[in-house]
Amino acid sequence: MLVALLMGFSCGLPLLLTISVLQAWMKEEGVDLAVIGMMALVGLPYTLKFVWAPFLDRFTLPFLGRRRGWLLVAQVALIFSISSLGFSDPSGNPWRVALCAFLVTLFSASQDIVADAYRREDLPDAELGLGSSLYINGYRLGMLLASGGGLILADHISFSLVYLAMAACMIPGVLTTLMTPEPIVAEGRPETLKDAIIAPLVEYFNRKEAVWILIFILLYKIGDTMATAMTIPFYLDIGFSKTEIGTVVKLYGFWATVCGTIIGGLIMLRLGINRSLWVFGFLQALSTACFALLARIGYNIFGLSAVISFENLSSGMGTAAYAAFMASITNKKFTATQYALLSSLMGVPRVLASAPTGLIAKNVGWESFFITCTIVAIPGMLILLKFAPWSVREAAVDH
């Protein structure tokens, strides 16, 4: 569990170094906004990581084993690429900045692939829920250190030193990789690269409920995702100040989400993943409906705090169950490839479903918009009847 937490931290740290922190640095250096916007393209490896995941499944480096060997390579490469980004010049040579940032995202996405595979192979199925929740919390702590900590540091030291400090923060991840044991996988590994690419798809789609599970992954958090996409304009529109939003929604809300993922992980130890998906999905939908209630109440700081508490707790629980479920359905022989495919699919609603939310809110109003988001969440819940009915319960952990 400690390894899951530390690997999550190591995976979350690089993410915002190429987004918010880099944007702040480029803006401070006077880089054109159009160029800053285009820098978002360096994040493509995060959505395309399934392309080279089979390579990481097929080949084993001559040191530390199949998972730890690739983890160490990705982490050391991240230390050097983050440092190189710190030594670049955003105003004088934006192309070099783009190249360094791309290398950071490439090695970061590779680390994600292997860390997800390691967690799946290292933990028994019944403990994937708690392990996933700790991984997610570690991930969020890494993001918080990189974005919040990085921007605060940048007020006192140069951005170059900030990036060097963040590169040094990757060292705990390296030590974790060196000290943790390599997971033992009885299923073996693909014998050829062709098997690593084709066999994971064949194995998955030969399952009875394969298509329904893919639809579920697309729809389970879609209502929550749509609502979240428009919350900041909503808060401002009903009268909350940016300070109130930052304090209640971002700072307090962060810790509410952390508590939610931990509580969700502990509940999954008893309920199992499938029943937890039902409970947490219901709570997610109910918390989305609470935004409609806040829209009716209007400006009320206690109301905002209550809604954020409930929403972030339930969202944290739902995310933990979601991640644990995806890990549990991967075949350990092709863990890296199948999990990379599923997690890439998970990101599709975040882009496509969020796009029309502003138009919907503008035309129907905030209260109706959040009620719509609640209704949109129902199909994802009903699909559970196909492959995870409440009456079928996995074995819980017996301690």
VENZI-V464399 format. One record per backbone hydrogen bond with DSSP energy under -0.5 kcal/mol. NH is the residue of the N-H (numbers start at 1). CO is the residue of the C=O. Records with the same first field share a line. If there is no record, write none. Layout:
# VENZI-V464399
NH=CO + CO
This chain:
# VENZI-V464399
5=1
6=2
7=3
8=4
9=5
10=6
11=7
12=8
13=9
14=10
15=12
16=12
17=14
18=14 + 15
19=16
21=16
22=16
23=19
24=20
25=21
26=22
27=23
28=24
29=25
30=27
31=26
36=32
37=33
38=34
39=35
40=37
41=38
42=39
43=40
44=41
45=42
46=43
47=43 + 44
48=44
51=48
52=49
53=49
54=50
56=52
57=53
58=54
59=55
69=65
70=66
71=67
72=68
73=69
74=70
75=71
76=72
77=73
78=74
79=75
80=76
81=77
82=78
83=79
84=80
85=81
86=82
87=83
88=85
90=88
93=89
96=93
97=93
98=94
99=95
100=96
101=97
102=98
103=99
104=100
105=101
106=102
107=103
108=104
109=105
110=106
111=107
112=108
113=109
114=110
115=111
116=112
117=113
118=114
119=115
120=116
121=117
122=118
123=119
127=124
128=125
131=127
132=128
133=129
134=130
135=131
136=132
137=133
138=134
139=135
140=136
141=137
142=138
143=139
144=140
145=141
146=142
147=143
148=144
149=144
150=145
151=147
152=148
153=149
154=150
155=151 + 152
156=153
157=153
162=158
163=159
164=160
165=161
166=162
167=163
168=164
169=165
170=167
171=168
173=170
174=170
175=171
176=172
177=173
178=174
179=175
180=176
185=183
186=184
188=185
190=333
196=192
197=193
198=194
199=194 + 195
200=195
201=197 + 198
202=198
203=199
204=200
205=201
206=202
207=204
210=207
213=209
214=210
215=211
216=212
217=213
218=214
219=215
220=216
222=219
225=221
226=222
227=223
228=224
229=225
230=226 + 227
231=228
234=230
235=231
236=232
237=233
238=234
239=236
240=235
245=241
246=242
247=243
248=244
249=244 + 245
250=245
251=246
252=247
253=248
254=250
255=251
256=252
257=253
258=254
259=255
260=256
261=257
262=258
263=259
264=260
265=261
266=262
267=263
268=264
269=265
270=266 + 267
271=267
272=268
276=272
277=273
278=274
279=275
280=276
281=277
282=278
283=279
284=280
285=281
286=282
287=283
288=284
289=285
290=286
291=287 + 288
292=288 + 289
293=289
294=290
295=291
296=292
297=293
298=294
304=300
305=301
306=302
307=303
308=304
309=305
310=306
311=307
312=308
313=309
314=310
315=311
316=312
317=313
318=314
319=315
320=316
321=317
322=318
323=319
324=320
325=321
326=322
327=323
328=324
329=325
330=327
334=331
335=332
338=334
339=335
340=336
341=337
342=338
343=339
344=340
345=341
346=342
347=343 + 344
348=345
349=345
351=347 + 348
352=348
353=349
354=349
355=351
356=352
357=354
360=356
361=357
362=358
363=359
364=360
365=361
369=365
370=366
371=367
372=368
373=369
374=370
375=371
376=372
377=373 + 374
378=375
379=375
381=377 + 378
382=378
383=379
384=381
385=382
386=383
387=383
388=384
392=389
393=391
397=269
399=397
